[in-house]
Amino acid sequence: MRYILLTILLFLYFSNPGFSQAPDLRSLSSFALFTAAGAFDNLGSSSITGDIGTNTANVTGFLPGVVSGDIVETGNPVASQAASDISLIYSDLESTTCDSVIGTTLGSGQILTPKIYCLGGLSTLNGDLILDGQGNPNAVFIFKINGALTTSSLSSVSLINSASSDNVYWQINGQLEVSDNSIFRGIAAVNGAINLLESTSVEGRCLSIAGAISLHNNNVFFTPLIVPLPIELVSFEVEKNGSCNLLKWRVLSQKNNAEFSVEKTMDGVVFELIGNVDGAGTTIEEMEYYLIDVNVKQEINYYRIKQTDFDGKSVLFPMISVDNRKTEIHKDIIFITNLLGQEVSAFETGFVIFHYLDGTFSNINYKVNFE
């Protein structure tokens, strides 16, 4: 009798949708946005926390978009591995067995509990879809959609009673389009394009096996990067100091902190290391750090901090910028003539011609002093 009871309990435990096995994200665990085959474009000041990339093209629009993470593009072995892994993730979700077949219109205050849901075709999300974790932080929701998914403007996926965006999965056999000012939560594995329209937010990840990614002033992040960090960074500033830039940052506490690395970029894609500064290990003492960039380009320079633990784990912090473009252009003058071509050798008032070392010249209404 005991064995029968134990068997029944085990059956109930593992058949409970709340204990469904979430797929392994493999190398995509650090990615917020990725496509295995497609372009990746951003318009506006999108903010992305996590890595982004594409395996077949280049990422454009960063800057003005900002990424707190790495950007990987075609030719990068990281992108190649991610492209392979997104296909496995998609297959894992596709192979799950449906618990419930539901209609293709989601939302309007609809409340769903942890299960594997199947939708038979093109689907829409209108208004608020509420996912109830029933007090189980490990509860898994899987939506298998045999078609595209489109949300209406101002729609949202809401999580209650311990439901987590890390445990909400969307397997979409078509494109995903999240409309203006909507909030989408969960991990989307998409067989098609990913379009995040104006001012939408994603708490989770959007990953495509084949399709372009298009962003428009969006905010994308996933929860593992917003857990308590090993340092409390309260300020990060850059000041122009002659031909150099002075970078300084202040931390309130540190835990297992090996070092800070300061990186610079001119385009938001390629970063170069400026220098490393030793961390203080573990301390609750407030500390301030400094680093000087002596190789400043006369452009807008963007900087970010990477903090690395003694165990090799690292965290990237948001970028800051400083405009090092010259407000005035100074050239070496060879000589100055008046409008008659005569070299001016004393005070001259009126139109004169400046002749520069680089062979150019300019007409200026000026008073010249050769003293």
C-alpha positions in Angstrom: 0.0 0.0 0.0 2.9 2.4 0.8 4.4 1.8 -2.6 1.1 2.5 -4.3 0.7 5.7 -2.4 4.3 6.8 -3.1 3.8 6.1 -6.8 0.6 8.2 -6.8 2.3 11.1 -5.1 5.3 11.0 -7.5 2.9 10.9 -10.4 1.0 13.9 -9.1 4.2 15.8 -8.3 5.7 15.4 -11.8 2.5 15.7 -13.7 1.7 19.0 -12.0 2.2 21.7 -14.7 3.9 23.9 -12.0 6.8 21.5 -12.1 7.2 21.3 -15.9 10.8 21.2 -16.9 12.1 24.6 -18.2 14.4 24.3 -21.3 18.1 24.8 -20.9 19.1 28.2 -22.4 22.6 27.0 -23.0 24.9 29.7 -24.4 22.0 32.1 -24.7 21.7 32.5 -20.9 23.4 35.9 -21.1 21.4 37.2 -24.2 18.4 39.5 -24.1 18.0 39.6 -27.9 19.4 37.3 -30.6 18.6 36.1 -34.1 20.3 33.2 -35.8 19.5 34.5 -39.3 18.5 38.1 -39.9 19.3 41.8 -39.6 19.3 43.6 -36.2 18.3 47.3 -36.3 17.5 49.8 -33.6 15.9 53.2 -33.9 16.0 55.6 -31.0 17.3 55.4 -27.5 16.6 51.8 -26.7 18.1 50.4 -23.5 19.1 46.8 -23.4 20.4 44.9 -20.4 22.1 41.7 -21.5 23.9 40.6 -24.7 22.5 41.1 -28.1 23.5 39.8 -31.5 22.9 38.2 -34.9 24.8 35.4 -36.6 24.3 36.6 -40.2 24.6 40.4 -40.2 25.8 43.4 -38.2 23.9 45.2 -35.4 23.0 48.8 -36.2 21.6 51.7 -34.1 23.8 51.3 -31.1 24.5 54.2 -30.5 22.1 56.0 -29.8 20.7 52.8 -28.3 22.6 51.6 -25.2 23.6 48.0 -24.4 24.7 46.9 -20.9 26.3 43.8 -22.3 28.1 42.5 -25.4 27.2 42.9 -29.0 28.0 39.8 -31.1 27.8 39.8 -34.9 28.4 37.5 -37.9 31.8 35.9 -37.8 32.0 35.8 -34.0 32.1 32.1 -32.7 29.8 33.2 -29.8 27.2 34.1 -32.4 27.7 30.8 -34.2 27.2 28.8 -31.0 24.1 30.9 -30.0 22.6 30.2 -33.4 22.9 26.5 -32.9 21.5 26.7 -29.4 18.4 28.7 -30.2 17.4 25.9 -32.6 17.7 23.4 -29.7 15.7 25.7 -27.4 13.0 26.0 -30.0 12.9 22.2 -30.6 12.8 21.6 -26.8 9.7 23.7 -26.5 8.1 22.3 -29.7 8.4 18.8 -28.4 6.5 19.4 -25.1 3.0 17.9 -24.8 0.0 20.2 -24.5 -1.9 20.3 -21.2 -4.6 22.5 -22.6 -5.7 23.8 -26.0 -7.0 27.3 -25.8 -8.3 30.0 -28.2 -6.0 32.2 -30.2 -7.2 35.4 -28.5 -5.4 36.1 -25.2 -5.8 38.8 -22.6 -8.8 41.0 -21.6 -8.2 40.1 -18.0 -7.7 36.4 -18.7 -6.1 34.5 -15.8 -4.0 31.4 -16.5 -2.3 29.0 -14.1 0.9 27.0 -14.8 0.4 24.7 -17.8 1.6 24.0 -21.3 -0.9 25.8 -23.5 -1.4 25.2 -27.2 -2.8 27.7 -29.6 -3.7 26.5 -33.1 -2.8 29.5 -35.3 -2.3 33.2 -35.6 -2.8 34.6 -32.1 -3.4 38.0 -30.6 -3.0 39.5 -27.1 -5.3 42.3 -26.2 -5.3 44.1 -22.8 -4.0 42.2 -19.8 -3.0 38.6 -19.7 -2.5 37.5 -16.0 -0.3 34.5 -15.2 -0.9 33.2 -11.7 2.0 31.2 -10.2 -0.1 30.0 -7.3 2.6 30.7 -4.8 5.2 28.6 -6.6 8.2 30.6 -7.7 9.3 27.6 -9.9 5.9 27.4 -11.7 6.4 27.1 -15.5 4.1 28.5 -18.2 4.6 27.4 -21.8 2.7 28.8 -24.7 3.0 26.9 -28.0 1.6 29.0 -30.8 1.3 27.6 -34.3 1.4 31.0 -36.0 2.5 34.6 -35.4 1.7 36.5 -32.2 0.7 40.1 -32.3 -0.2 42.3 -29.3 -2.4 45.3 -29.3 -1.2 48.7 -28.1 -1.0 49.1 -24.3 -1.3 45.3 -23.7 0.6 43.5 -21.0 1.6 40.2 -19.6 1.2 40.4 -15.8 2.7 38.0 -13.2 1.1 37.4 -9.8 1.5 35.0 -6.9 5.3 34.3 -7.4 5.1 33.8 -11.2 8.5 34.7 -12.8 9.3 35.9 -16.3 12.2 33.5 -16.2 9.7 30.6 -16.2 7.3 31.9 -18.9 8.1 30.5 -22.4 6.6 31.4 -25.8 7.3 29.1 -28.7 6.0 31.1 -31.7 5.9 29.5 -35.2 5.8 32.9 -36.9 6.7 36.5 -36.2 6.4 38.3 -32.9 5.1 41.9 -32.9 4.7 43.8 -29.6 2.8 46.9 -30.3 3.2 50.5 -28.9 3.6 51.0 -25.2 3.1 47.3 -24.3 4.8 45.2 -21.7 5.7 41.7 -22.7 7.1 39.2 -20.2 8.8 35.8 -20.8 11.3 34.1 -23.0 10.2 34.0 -26.7 11.6 31.5 -29.1 10.4 32.7 -32.4 10.5 31.3 -35.9 10.2 34.6 -37.7 10.9 38.3 -37.2 10.8 40.1 -33.9 9.3 43.6 -34.0 9.2 45.7 -30.8 7.2 48.8 -31.7 7.4 52.2 -30.1 8.2 52.3 -26.4 7.5 48.7 -25.6 9.2 46.9 -22.7 10.3 43.3 -22.5 11.1 41.6 -19.2 12.7 38.5 -20.6 14.3 37.6 -23.9 13.4 37.5 -27.5 15.3 34.9 -29.6 14.7 34.0 -33.2 15.8 31.0 -35.3 15.2 32.9 -38.5 14.1 36.6 -38.8 15.1 40.2 -38.4 15.0 42.0 -35.1 13.7 45.6 -35.1 13.6 47.9 -32.1 12.0 51.3 -31.6 12.9 53.1 -28.3 12.5 49.9 -26.2 13.6 48.7 -22.8 14.6 45.0 -22.7 16.0 43.3 -19.6 15.9 40.0 -17.8 15.8 39.3 -14.1 19.1 37.5 -13.5 20.9 40.8 -14.2 18.9 42.7 -11.6 19.6 40.6 -8.6 21.9 42.2 -5.9 25.3 43.0 -7.4 28.7 42.4 -5.9 29.3 46.1 -5.7 27.1 49.1 -4.9 28.0 51.6 -7.6 26.5 55.0 -6.7 28.2 57.2 -9.3 30.3 57.0 -12.5 31.4 60.3 -14.1 33.8 61.5 -16.8 35.5 65.0 -16.9 37.5 66.6 -19.6 41.0 67.4 -18.3 43.0 69.1 -21.0 43.7 66.5 -23.7 42.7 63.7 -21.4 39.5 62.4 -19.8 39.3 61.7 -16.1 37.0 58.8 -15.2 35.9 58.4 -11.6 33.5 56.2 -9.8 32.3 55.7 -6.2 31.1 52.5 -4.5 29.5 52.0 -1.2 30.4 48.4 -0.7 32.2 45.5 -2.4 31.9 41.7 -2.2 34.6 39.4 -3.7 35.6 42.2 -6.0 38.9 41.5 -7.9 39.0 44.4 -10.3 37.3 47.1 -12.4 37.9 47.3 -16.1 37.1 50.6 -18.0 36.2 50.2 -21.7 35.7 52.8 -24.4 33.7 52.8 -27.6 33.0 55.2 -30.4 30.2 53.3 -32.0 28.6 51.2 -29.2 29.8 48.0 -30.9 33.6 47.7 -30.6 35.0 48.3 -27.2 38.7 48.8 -26.3 40.2 48.4 -22.8 41.4 51.7 -21.3 42.8 50.1 -18.1 42.2 48.0 -15.0 41.9 49.1 -11.4 42.2 46.6 -8.5 39.1 46.1 -6.4 39.1 45.9 -2.6 37.9 42.4 -2.2 35.1 42.5 0.4 34.5 45.7 2.3 31.7 48.0 3.4 33.9 51.0 3.3 32.9 53.7 0.8 35.7 54.1 -1.8 36.4 56.2 -4.9 38.4 55.1 -7.9 40.1 57.1 -10.7 41.4 56.3 -14.2 42.8 58.7 -16.9 42.2 58.1 -20.6 45.2 59.7 -22.3 44.2 58.6 -25.9 41.1 60.7 -26.3 39.6 61.1 -29.8 38.1 64.4 -30.8 34.6 62.8 -30.9 32.0 61.7 -28.5 33.7 59.1 -26.3 31.6 56.5 -24.5 32.8 54.6 -21.4 31.6 51.7 -19.4 32.8 49.8 -16.3 33.1 46.0 -16.1 33.4 44.6 -12.5 35.0 41.1 -12.2 34.9 38.8 -9.1 37.7 36.6 -7.9 35.8 33.7 -9.3 35.8 35.2 -12.8 32.2 36.3 -13.0 31.6 39.8 -14.3 29.0 42.5 -14.5 28.7 45.4 -17.0 27.3 48.8 -15.9 25.6 51.3 -18.2 27.6 53.7 -20.4 28.4 57.3 -19.9 29.7 59.8 -22.5 31.7 63.0 -22.9 31.9 65.2 -26.0 35.5 65.8 -26.9 34.8 67.5 -30.3 36.6 70.8 -30.7 34.3 73.8 -30.6 36.8 75.8 -32.6 39.1 74.7 -35.3 42.7 76.0 -35.1 45.1 75.8 -38.1 48.6 76.9 -38.5 48.8 80.2 -40.4 51.7 80.8 -42.9 50.8 84.3 -43.9 48.0 86.8 -44.4 47.2 89.0 -47.4 44.7 91.7 -48.1 42.2 91.4 -51.0 44.9 92.8 -53.4 47.1 89.9 -52.7 49.6 92.0 -50.7 51.0 90.4 -47.6 49.9 92.3 -44.5 52.9 93.2 -42.4 51.3 95.5 -39.9 47.9 96.3 -38.5 45.2 95.8 -41.0 41.4 96.4 -40.7 38.9 95.0 -43.1 38.8 91.8 -45.2 41.9 89.8 -45.2 42.8 86.3 -46.4 44.3 83.7 -44.0 46.7 81.3 -45.8 47.1 78.0 -43.8 49.8 75.4 -43.7 47.5 72.7 -45.1 47.0 74.8 -48.3 43.6 76.1 -47.5 42.6 79.7 -47.0 39.7 81.8 -45.7 38.3 85.3 -46.0 37.7 87.1 -42.7 36.7 90.6 -41.7 39.3 90.9 -39.0 41.9 93.1 -37.4 45.3 91.5 -37.7 48.1 92.1 -35.2 51.5 90.7 -36.1 53.2 91.6 -32.9 
